[in-house]
C-alpha cells in the first residue's frame, strides 16, 4: 500500500482550509485517510503561527515507514529543516509573452547577422 502525506481540503467554498493527512495514494483527496497530522490555513498571514500546525515527529515516523510527501508538504518539511526539497526548473512559458517574443526576435536577428559558412563544392557525378 503506497502511502502519501498530503493535504485534504476542508472548509467552505472560497474559504480553503486543509488537513495534513497520511493516506493511501489510491484514496480520493478528501476521502479516507489513516491519520491526521495537522492543519494548514492559507487565509492567515504568513507571519502567524496558527497558519500551519502539525506534528513533525509523526511526519518523520511516517516517512521512515515509507510514506512519500506531496510537493506542498515537502515545502513544509523543507521549511522545518527535516528534508531538503530539490529546486525545480522554471520553464520558458513562465516568461511573459512579450518578453518571449522579444527574445525570439533577438535570436533570429543574431542568427541572420552571423556570417554563413561557404558551402563545400559538390562532388562530380561519375
Buried (B, 14 or more C-beta within 10 A) or exposed (E): EEBBBBBBEEEEEEEBBBBBBBBEEEBEEBEEBBBBBBBBBBEEEEEEEEBBEBBBEBBBBBBEEEBBBBEBBBEBBBEEEBBEEEEEEEEEEEEEEEEEEEEEEEEEEEEEEEEEEEEEEEEEEE
